Every structure is written in structure tokens, then in C-alpha cells.
Amino acid sequence: MRKGALKKKQRQLEELHLDRREALGELVLGMFVQGNWDEAIMSRGAAEVREVAEELNALAAPPAAPADSGEHDLAPTGEHTAEHSMPETGEHTGTHVIAEPGMPETAEHTQEHAVPATTPAVTEPGPKKPETGKPGSDSPAATAESAPPKAGTPKPDTAKPDTGKEDPAKAVAAAATAAPKPPAPAAPGTPAPVAVDGKEEAEPQQKLSELDLLEEKIGKSESQARTAAEAARASTAADSRTELSAITREIEADRTKLTSTLSTASARIADAEKRAVAAEAKLARESAANREAAAGWVRSQAAEIEADAALAAEIAADPDGSPAAGADAGPRQAELEARIRTLETSLEAEKASKIEVLTIAESRLKAIEESAREAEKRVEEAEASLSEAGTAPVSVEVAPGIVTEAEAREAAVVWLRGQISALRQEISKGEASDKKGGT
Amino acid sequence: MGLFGGGKQSGRERRAMKDHLVELDELRRKQLRDLGAMTVEMAEAGRFDRERLSDQAREVVGIDREADLIARGLEEGLTLEELEDLARSDDEPATDPGK
């Protein structure tokens, strides 16, 4: 179970290490792409990678140091070497005790060496040995006997307070590796079994808490590394993506704006076209009505003038003025004078009516001119709206129609003016003939 | 629509492009890890050799460019020949921001 957890953590650390290396690579790539090298940032990233690498090494190191395992405290084989009673730092090797008298030159003291001296040595300074770190000052028997009580203590800290070199992670790892090997069954003859049981109870709790701490630390580091990797990836990819999306959005906005402008312009064009067509139709109707009215009026005037002319000719060819009519001269003269007066009166009335008609025609002409001006104004407004819409081709299409309308109006006005002047001439001619007739 | 599009991309070509894209992604990650490891070594040595870092980064940039090309081929449905033509047409002297 613990081995599995350790392996899992090791795997996580390896992945974290790879991730951090990749993130650092992304960082350096970003610097290369931007041409902006920042050695401080690179050093920081490298330090983060190194930190993970060190943790990984610390986790992987303990299995490679079996010499410091728990079996030293209680060798299953019953063989105690010189190192067994030494601190776990390994600073004290068996050579230290070689100088001691009574020790074998091989520096190996087996269980047998200690057996003869057990009884006196147990009461001697056994537990204090680790503090001095000099097991050579004791007899081999004392060291051999002191091992079990040391193993029985709840914490190995008391045995190695002066070393101060052990990394907590290493200590945890060492404890973890030492734990699976309970020495109790290996030394049935020694008092160790009872003490070993106590150790078994205390050690797992400590190891578990240390493992929890380590796990928490690894999780924290992993999340930091992920964040860094994400940031690095984002820094390289985000620039181009952001730019691309901004351009796309801008294009979309422009397209939408253009579409709305075009639709507005087309609506305005359609409206202007409608108004132009309506104005053209109205103008055509008015022109036709005016022409018809003018023609009718001219026809009636011509008929009246013809009638007047016929009357004048009749008067001129009348035989009343001949000398042969001497007998009826008096009443006929009176009748003629009465008729002439009637004719003069009718002529005066006709003249007055003509003048009235002329006045009406002039006022109508003015109204027509006014309406022509208004039509021109409307045409100008339509042209202005078309130019606002900014659609040159359409304005080119619409303009000729509008120009034709204006020209038609102008032609109608000119024609009416001509008609009026012709009428005036006719009237003046009639007056002249009246004067001639009167004289 | 892209510049090409005359031919039709076959399923085999599409698969090949996708596979190549995956390979390129793996290669890119490996190159980035190498770049990170190189940076760590240089940081430990206390000196950053920008030329070596730039060389390594340039390789990653090349991989990125190739991946972009393949992605474009997949997106626009280009055949391998068209993609090759496109790669040749795009094969201009690239700017080197690292220097």
C-alpha cells in the first residue's frame, strides 16, 4: 500500500517535472519569438524545474541506501555489525571501533561478540551512546545490548539529534523503507520484540502525516506547474488567436454596418423612385389637362373670332349703304345703328371677358410656374437624397427621368406662354379690326 | 475557400494529415522539453547561451509552421499535392525574431 502510494507520487512528480520542463520550453520559445530575452525569468523557471527534480530525487533516493535500513537496529540474522549502533548518517563506520580493544579487526561484531558481556553492559550507559556518536568507547557487548532499547524508543530522533544532516523528505523516505521490515520475528531471544511492537504503532502515524504533507506539497507544485504551463501556452497562442478573433469581429462589424447602410440606401432609393414616378405621373396628368383646357379655350376663341370676322364681312357687304335704298333708309339706318351698338356692346363684353380670361390664364400660368418650381425643388431633394445614399449608378438611372419631367414641365410652360401670346395677338388684331370697323 | 480546391482530398490523405498532425504535436512537446532541460542546464551553469536556445526554439517554430500548414490543408480539404505547392509558395525566408 505504502509502496503503491510512493510509486504514485513518484509518477506524479515525474509528470510534473516534464510539464515544468515543457512550460519552461514554451517560455523560452515565447522569448525567442518576441526577441525579448529575460534571463531572470528563465532562471526562475529553471529553479522551479530544479525544485521538482530535487523532490523527485529525494523520493527516489531512499531505496538506494539500504545500509540505513531498520534492520540495523535488529538484524534478523542476529549479526550486528559495527554500524548497527551508529547514527544513520553513515558517518561512523566500523573503522571507528577497530581501535577499540576487544573488538575484532574486521570491525564486524556479531551477536556472539556481545553475548558474553550482556549482563554487565546493559546497565551501563547504553542509551547515551548515540549522543556521543562514539560507540567505540563502549564495549561491543554494550553496543549490542543498547540496540534493542534504541529500537524500542518511540522516535529515532533521540538517537540522532546531532547529525542535523538528514532532509525531512529523506527521513520520511528512510522511515518508509525501514517500516516494511519489522524485526520482531527475527530476534526472538532478545527483549526487542516488545519494544518493536511499540515502534510499529508510532511510526505509521508519523509516516502517514509526513506522506500527507508530501502529497499536499506535490499537489500544490503540480497545480503551480499546470498554471505556469497554461500561461506559457496561452502567451504564445493567445496573441495570434486574439488578433485573429479581433480582426474577424471587426470584419463582421464592418459587414453588418455595410449591410445596414446598403439596406437603408436601397430603401431611400426605392422611396425616391416612388416619389419621382408619382411626380412624373402627376405632371403628365396636369400637362395633359392644361393642354386640353388651353386647346379648348383657343378653339372657342377662334370660333368667336371667326364669328366676329363673318359678322364684320356681312356688315361690310351689306347693301344698306347703297343709294337704291333711299325709301327705307331711315328705319334701316336706325336698325343698323342699333345693331352696331349691340355689336359694340357685345364686343366690349367679349373684350372684357377676354381680358378676364387672359387674367385667369396669367394667374394659371403663374400657378403652373409655381408648381414647376416646386417640382424642381422636389427633384433637387430627390437628387440630394440619392447622393446621400451614395449609389451613383442608381442616381444615374433616376436622374434622366427626373430631367425629363422637368423638361416636360418647362415645355408645357413654354407652350402655354406661346398660346397666351398668340391669344394676345389675336385680341390685339381683333381690337384693330374693331377700330377699323368703327371708323 | 482557399487558393486551391481544384482536386478533392481523399480519405487516405486526410487520415495521413491527421496522423502527421499528431506526430508533430508529440515532436513539439519533446522539443519543448528539450528546450526546458537545456535552459535548466544553462541556469545551473550560470550562463545562458542564446544561440543554442535560439536554434532549439527555431526548430519548434518550424514544427509549428508545418502544423499550421497541415491544419490548413485539413480545414480547406487540400490534396497532398496542393499542400506541397502551398508549402513551396510559402517557403519564403522567414523572419528571425530571435536575432
Boltz contact constraints between the chains, C-beta under 6 A:
constraints:
  - contact:
      token1: [A, 21]
      token2: [B, 33]
      max_distance: 6.0
  - contact:
      token1: [A, 21]
      token2: [B, 36]
      max_distance: 6.0
  - contact:
      token1: [A, 21]
      token2: [B, 37]
      max_distance: 6.0
  - contact:
      token1: [A, 22]
      token2: [B, 29]
      max_distance: 6.0
  - contact:
      token1: [A, 22]
      token2: [B, 32]
      max_distance: 6.0
  - contact:
      token1: [A, 22]
      token2: [B, 33]
      max_distance: 6.0
  - contact:
      token1: [A, 24]
      token2: [B, 36]
      max_distance: 6.0
  - contact:
      token1: [A, 24]
      token2: [B, 39]
      max_distance: 6.0
  - contact:
      token1: [A, 25]
      token2: [B, 32]
      max_distance: 6.0
  - contact:
      token1: [A, 25]
      token2: [B, 35]
      max_distance: 6.0
  - contact:
      token1: [A, 25]
      token2: [B, 36]
      max_distance: 6.0
  - contact:
      token1: [A, 26]
      token2: [B, 32]
      max_distance: 6.0
  - contact:
      token1: [A, 28]
      token2: [B, 35]
      max_distance: 6.0
  - contact:
      token1: [A, 28]
      token2: [B, 39]
      max_distance: 6.0
  - contact:
      token1: [A, 28]
      token2: [B, 53]
      max_distance: 6.0
  - contact:
      token1: [A, 29]
      token2: [B, 57]
      max_distance: 6.0
  - contact:
      token1: [A, 29]
      token2: [B, 60]
      max_distance: 6.0
  - contact:
      token1: [A, 32]
      token2: [B, 54]
      max_distance: 6.0
  - contact:
      token1: [A, 32]
      token2: [B, 57]
      max_distance: 6.0
  - contact:
      token1: [A, 32]
      token2: [B, 98]
      max_distance: 6.0
  - contact:
      token1: [A, 33]
      token2: [B, 97]
      max_distance: 6.0
  - contact:
      token1: [A, 35]
      token2: [B, 97]
      max_distance: 6.0
  - contact:
      token1: [A, 35]
      token2: [B, 98]
      max_distance: 6.0
  - contact:
      token1: [A, 37]
      token2: [B, 50]
      max_distance: 6.0
  - contact:
      token1: [A, 39]
      token2: [B, 48]
      max_distance: 6.0
  - contact:
      token1: [A, 42]
      token2: [B, 39]
      max_distance: 6.0
  - contact:
      token1: [A, 43]
      token2: [B, 43]
      max_distance: 6.0
  - contact:
      token1: [A, 46]
      token2: [B, 39]
      max_distance: 6.0
  - contact:
      token1: [A, 46]
      token2: [B, 40]
      max_distance: 6.0
  - contact:
      token1: [A, 46]
      token2: [B, 43]
      max_distance: 6.0
  - contact:
      token1: [A, 49]
      token2: [B, 40]
      max_distance: 6.0
